[in-house]
């Protein structure tokens, strides 16, 4: 069997030829190495230990289990289980979002299919697409907007009604058939799409939409919406006009410049208070009056940016141009992709006004402020894209955490009071401070690109007070006593904790909220780059080793024993003790040891 690394590399190289069609993809699903790699990938993801409709989890994973799955694929008897539907709360909304949880074996196969599809399609995806893609995130989308949307006059906010629930299955398969000429593989994709879902023990069929919660859902969504990306690329090619702006001198420029020179000459002749005031006023008017007329009918530009089902279109041209583009996009989505654009949420907005996108407020500056450069005084900020952090975003976070309350004084003025968080009180002191730190760093890392990121200082102040109040409530003490107890030499507060290398200290976050134009490396939260090689000490490597990590028996059939969290373990049995010692949430065990570990975990 070829290694997954070589297979995926070969698929990617062939993908560069857009006319190439893949004929023998299904046979790759017989390769156990792919499933080991898939197991390694999904085991580290959040929710990997959540049971699907069949009640199974990653616990008990073995080569035997993988071989049974491959056997079903060989005789084409494989049928995915319906996803177990749960509902999760939407951010800043009382509504809930449906989420499908596939069974573990389905997750395993879907991850293999995802890797294959990603290798085929990723090289041909648009550079303007940023959602659910390797090495891309909300930040890469925003950075692109800052670069490409400079000087734009109009912005079209794109919104598709129930996008992921509305994908036409027949169109999805039709798009896959453009690159894939393997009916066995296509049949498998049909099975994923029509697997249905279980809700309150009732089966529901699915007739449209991407399979929510499925490992293949993100890549299928990008394959579907890549048609929109290509349509926008064609539209840009036909819309763009002119190489450079050839603008006429502004009709008022000569008049205000003449007035400025006259005031300057009068000041040179006689330096009086009246002449100085007149000179300053004339200079102010001249600097605020454009030198050239911004509108050039022979120069037009269109820019496009998409993250998942959200997209923005920037237009350098007239409002009429923007309205025509909006209508063309609406018609394309309806006619070609069977998607409906929301008329209520899709707007044509002047670029000087703020547009909400990916949690940021975006606008193109019309600031007339000048800065002295090598070329003299210039309006360096005019036409530049500015990113803002909306105030309601960090206020909503405070509400979400229950970290403050708002009171009003006698005059109706709002007074913000930090609150203790009862849910955190059972944790140890270091864990409480670490929780607050992760929340502070999380919101800062996301909004670090905003020009007003320093406004998080108010958020920090409330969270700091809430942390001290939580510690005070835990020990039935006062905030001042807690601060004195945990105060450090720097004036911050924190708690000590012991490690095998000595005592360390966890300080409350106090590194500031200065704007940082660089993408946060720790914030690429979508589609991480997984390893395509199986290392000896990795999960897959340990599963293949045939050695029991408890009794040392070798060679034996190995079953992987998994737990959800290390903090849930108690050192009251040898299996928990061994996992705590190794700092691992899994153990490779022989059949006898695995059954023993299972029994002891059930007793707990």
N, C-alpha and C positions, 0 to 999 in steps of 0.2 A: 504493500500500500504506500502510495506517495504521501509525503508529509503535508499537512494542511498549509504550511508556509509556501511550499512549492506550487500547490494547486491554486491558492489564492493569488499568488504572484503571476502565474500563467494566465488566469482569468482576467486580471487587471491589465496585463499587456495587450491581450486580444481586444479588450474593451475600447482601446484607443481608436480602433477601426470601427466607425459607427455602422458600417455595413455588415460587420461580422455577426453571425447568428450562432448561438451556442446549441449544440445538438445532443450532447451527452452529459448533462448536468446531474441527472438523477442517480447515476452510478456513484457519485461522490458521497451519497448518503449511506453507502455501505461501508465507509471507512471509519473504524472505531476511533482513530486518532482525532477525527473531527469532533466526536462527542466528548472525548476527554478534554479537548480544548474548550468546548462549549460549557462543560461542567465547571471548568476552572473559571470561566468568565462569569457565569450566573451565580456561582456560589458566593462571590464577593459583593453582589448587588444587594441593595436594600429590598427586603421582602422575599429573599430567596428561600426562607423557611416558612413562608405562608402556604398553606395547603390549598389545592384547587378543589374542583368538584369531586374528585376521586378520593380526597382525604390524605393523599400522599405528599411527602416533602422530600427534600434532598437526603434526609436521614435514610441510611440503608443503600445508598448508591453503590453500585458494584459493576464489574465488567459483565457479569451475567445479566444484569438489568439492561445494559446497553445492547448486548447481543440479542435479547428478546425484542427490543425495539427495532433493530436492524432487520431481524427475521420478518417482522410484520411489514416492513417497507419492501422487502424482497418479494413477498407474495402478494403485495398490494392490498393487504387486509387492514393496514393501519387506518384508524379513524380517530381524529382528535376528539378529546372530551369537550363538552361545552364549558365555556368559561364560567366561573363562579362570580356572579355580579354583586358588587358592593358599591356603596355610595360614599364619596368623600366630599367634605365641605369645600366650596369654592372660596378663594381668597376675597375678603371684603364683600361677602355676599351671603344671604340666607339660603341660597340655592345650593343644591348638591350635584356633583358630577359623577356619572356612572363610570365604574372601573371594572374591567373583567380580569379575573385571576385565573390563568390557565393552570392545568395540572403540571406537575414537575417534569414528567416525560415529554409533554408537549413543549414546555419551555426549552428543554434540551434540544429537541429537533428544530424548533423555531430559531434558536440561536445559530445552529448550523446553517439553516437556510438564510438567515440574516447575513452571515459572513459571506456566503456565496453571492447573494444579491448585491451586497455592498461592494464586493470586488468587481462585479460587472458594471454597476451603474455609477459608483462614486467618481471614477475618472471623467465621466461625461456630464456630471451635474454642473449647473451654473455656478459661477463664482459669487453671484448675488444671492444665493441661497445659503442660510446659516443654521437652520434648525435641524436637530437630530443628525448631525454630521461630525465625523472625526475632526478634532482640533478646531472646532468652531463653536460659538456660543452667542449669547445675547451681546456680549462685549465686542466680538468681531463684527457683528451686524452694525452696532452703534459706531464703531470706529470707521467702518466703510461709509456710513452716512455722513460723518463729519468731513470726510474727504470728498465724496462725490456730490453731495447736495449743496456745495458752496455756490452762492450766487443764484440759487433757484428762486423763482417768483411764486410758484404755486405748488402745493403739496396735496396729493390725493391719498386719503386714508382708506385703505382697502379692508373690507370686512366681509367674510363669506358666512352665510347662515349655516350653523350646524355642520361645519365643513367635514370633519372626520366621520360624522354620522351619515353623510350624504354621498360618499364616494360610490359611484356606480360599479358594481361587481363586474359587469360585462366590459365596461371601459377599462377597468383595472387589468383584466385578463387580456384584453386587446392590446394594451400597452406592453404587457409582459411578452406577448407573442412577437412584438417587433424585434426583440433581441434573442428570445429563447425559442428554439425549435425542438422542444423535448416535451411531448404530450404527457409523459409520466410525471414530470416536474410540474407542468401546468395543472394536471389533475390534483396534485398535492396542494397547490395554491388554492384551487377551488374548495378543497376540504377545509382549509384554514378559514377562508372567507365565509363558508356556510356552516361552520361548526355550531353556531348558536350560543346561547348562554342560559344559565340556571339562576333563577331568582325566586327565593322562598320555595325551593324544591320544585319549581315549575319550569319546564323547558320552553324556551322561546327561540324560534328560528330567526336568522338574520338574512335580510334581503338586500341590504346596502350597508355602506360604511366600512371603515377599516376595523379589523378586530381589536377592540380596545383592551389594553393590557398585554397584548401579544407582543412577542419579541420581533415579529416581522412588521408590525404596524407602522413604526416610524419610517422604515425604508420604503414600504409600499406607499405611504403618504407622499414621500419625496418623489417617487417615480410618477405618481399621479400629478402632483403640482409642478413637476419639472416641465410639463406641457405649457403651463402658464409662464414659466421662466423663459422658455424658448419663444413663446409668442411675444413677450415683452422685448426680447432681444431683436426679433424681426421688426417690431414696431419702432424701437430705438433707431435701428438702421435706416428706416424710411423717414422718421421724424427729424433726426438730427440734420442741421443745415448750417453751412458756413464753417470755416476753419477758426477764425477769430472774430471778435466783435469789431465792427467798423462803425462806431457810434459818432453821431453828430455832436457838436458842442451844444451844451444845454442853452436853451433860449435866454435864460436869466444870467448866465455866467459872465458874459461881457459887461453887463450892466453893473453887477455887484463888484466885479473886479475893478471897474473904473472908479466906483465909489470908494473902494478901499485905497486905491492909489492916491486919489484926491485927499482923503483923510490923512494918509501917511505924509503927503507933501505939506499939508497945513501944519501938521505936528512938527515937521522939520523946520518950517519957517518960524513958528511961534509955539513953544511948548507950554501951553496953558492947560488948566484942568478940563476946560470944555473941549479942547482939541484932542486931549488924551482919551476922554470918554467917547468922543465920536470915532476915534481911531479903533478903540477896542470893540465898539459895536459893529463897525464896518468889517473888521477882521473876523468877528464871530459869524456874521452873515455870510461872508465869503467862504469860510471853512465849512459851513453847513449847506452850501449850494453845490450840487454836483457839477463837475467840470464837463462831463459828457452825458448825453442822453442815454439812459440805461437800455431803452428799447431799440433793438435793431431787428427789423423784420427779416433780415437775411441771416440771422444767427439764432438757432434754436437748439435746445438740448433736452433729452429725456433720461432720467436716472431711475433705477428700480432696486428695491431691497426687500427681501422676504425672509421671515423667520417663521417656520411652520406655516400656519394658515393666516398669519398677519403679514401685510405688505404695505409699503409706502412707494409712491411714485412722485418724483420731483420733476417739475416742468419749468424750463426756462423759455418762456413764451407768453402768450396771452391767456386769459382765463377761458376764453372760448376754446383754445387748444386743449386746455386741461379738461374741460367738460366733454369734448369730443373723445379724448383718450379714455376717460372714465366710462363713457358709453360703449366704446369698442371693447374694453375689458369685460364689462358686464355681459355683452353679447357673446364674447368668446367663451366665458365661463358657462353660460347657459347652453349654447349650441354645441360646444365641443366636449365639455366635461360634465354637463348636467348638474352644475352647481349654481346656486342663487346668491347674488351679491346683495347684501342688506342695504336698502335705500336709506334707512334711518341712520345707519352708522357709517356709511361711505360718504365722505364729504370732500369738496374741493376747498382748501383753506389757503389763504394768503400766507406765504412763508414767514412773514413777520409775526404772525400769531402762533401760539404754542400748539403743538400737536402731540398727543399722548401715544407713545410707541414703546413697547417692552418695558413699561414702568417708568420711563423717562418722559419729560416734556422737552420737545425739540422745536427750535425756531432758528430762522436765519436772521442774523443781527442786521439792524438798520442804524447802528450807532454811528454818529458823526464825529465821535471823539478821535482826536489825532494823536499821533506819536511821531517823534522825530527820528527819522531813519537816515541812512546814507543819501537817500534821494530827497531829503527834506521832510516837511510835515506831510504825513499821509494818514488816511482813514484806514488803518490796518485791520479794524474789526468789522468794517462794513462788508456785508455779504458772507460772513463766516457763520458756520453752523455752531450753535450753542446747545449744550445738554444741561438740563436742569433736573434736580431731584424734587419731585412734588412733596410739599409739606405733609399732605394727607397720608403719604405712604409710611413715613416713620411714626406718625400719630396712630395710624392703624396698627402698626406693630406693637406700640405700647398698649393699645386696647386688647390685642391678641394675647399678649403676655399677662395682662391684668396687673401691670406694673404701676399704674397711676389712676387717680381720679381727678375730676375737674369740679371745683366749687366756684361759686361767685360771691364776691363781697357785697357790701351794702350798695356800692355804686354800679354793680353789675359787671365788674371786671373779673375775668377768669383767673382763678388761682389753681395751678397744677400741683397736686400733692402726690409724692411717691407712695406706693403701697407695698407691703410685704406680699410674697407669693407663697401661699400655704403649701402648694404642691411640691415646692422645693425644700421645705423644712426637714423632711426625713433624710435628706442627703447629707453627706459630711461636708465640712466647711470648704474644702478644696473643690469638691464637685459643684457646690453652689456658685462659687466664684468662676469656675471654668464654664459653667452654663451661661452666665451673664457675658463672659468674654466671647464665647462662640457666637452669641446673638449680636453683640456689638461688632465683631469682626465681619460677620455675615452681611449685615446691612451696609457696612462701610465698603467692603470689597465689591459689592454690587454697584453702589452709587459713587465709587471713587472717581469715575469719569466726569461727574457733574461739576460745573463751575461753582456751584453752591454747596459742595459736599461738607464744607465747614459748618453748615447749619446743623449737622448731627451733634454738635456740641450740646444743644438742648436735650436731645435724645440721650446722650451720654450722662448728663446731669441727673435726669430722672431715673435712669437705670442704675446709676451709682447709689442714689438714695434708696431705691428699691432693694438693692443688694444688701445694704447695711441694715435696712429695716427687716429683711428676711432673716439675717443672722441674729438681730436683736430679738425677734419673735421666737426664734428657735431656742434661745437661751433665757427667755423671759427677762431681757435686759433692755438697756437704752441704746439708741444709735450712737451717742457720744462714747459710751463705754466700749461698744463694739469697735468703733474707729480707733480708740486709744489702744485696745487690745491687739488689733491687727495692723496698726500703722507701721510703716517702714521708714527708714532714714530719708528716703526721697520725698516723703509726704504722702505717698500712695498707701494703700492697704492691701494686704494679701495674707495667705496662710501657708505655713510650712508643711511639707510632706516628706516622708522617708522613702528612699529608693535603695537599691543594693549598692549604688555608688555614693551614698550619703544623703544628707538632707538638702532638699531643694525647696524653692518658694514659688507659689503661684500668685502673681500680682494681678490686681484688677486692671483691666486694659486702660492705658493712659498714653497711647502713642499718637493721639491726635487724628484729625480727619481732613488732612490736607488733600487737595485735588491731586490725583495721580492719573496721567493720561495713558499709562500703560495698562494693558489688559491684565487682570489679576490671574496669575498662573494657577492658583488654587480654586479659581472660580469657573473653570470650564466644566460645567455640571451636566453636560449632555454627551452621550456617546463617547466615553473614554476610549483611548487607544489600548486595546488589549494586546497582550503578548500572543504571538502566533507560534511560539515554541514551548514545548513542555519541559520544564526543568525538573530535576530529580527530586527536589524538596518541595515542589508545588503540590497542590491538591491532586492533580492528575498524575503526577509522578509518584506520589505516595500510593494512589489507588492501583497503579500498574506494578508497583514494587513486589506485591505478593508477600509482604512482611507485616505481621501484627505488631503494632506499636505498644501493646500492653504486655503480652507474654513473650514476644520475640519469635514466635513460630514462623517458619519460612521453608519452602514456598507454600502458601495457602491462598484460598480464596479470600479476598479482602472486601469488607463492607465498611463504608464510611459512616461513622457516627457523628452527627451534627447537633449543635445546640445553637439557639438564637443569639444569646448574649453571654459573654463571659461573666458579667456581673450577677447573673442569675445562678451561677454555680456555687455549690457549697463543698467545702473540702471534707465532706463526711463520707465520701467513698473514693476508691482508688482511681476511678475514671475521671471524676471532676477534679481531683487533686492533680492528676497527670496533665489535664488540659490547662489548668491554672499555672502549672509549672512551666509548660511549653508556651503559654500565652497563645493558645490556638483554640478555635471553636469547633475543631474536628479531630477525630482520631481514626486511623486506619486499623481495623480490628479483624481478627479471624472470626469465623461464624460463632464459636463458643463464647468468646469475649464480647462480641456484639450483642448476643442474646442476653448476656449478663448485664451489660451496660443499659440495655433497653428496659429490663426489669427494674433496675435500680432507679432509672429516671422516671418510670411510671409510679413507683412508690412515693417519689417526691411530689 
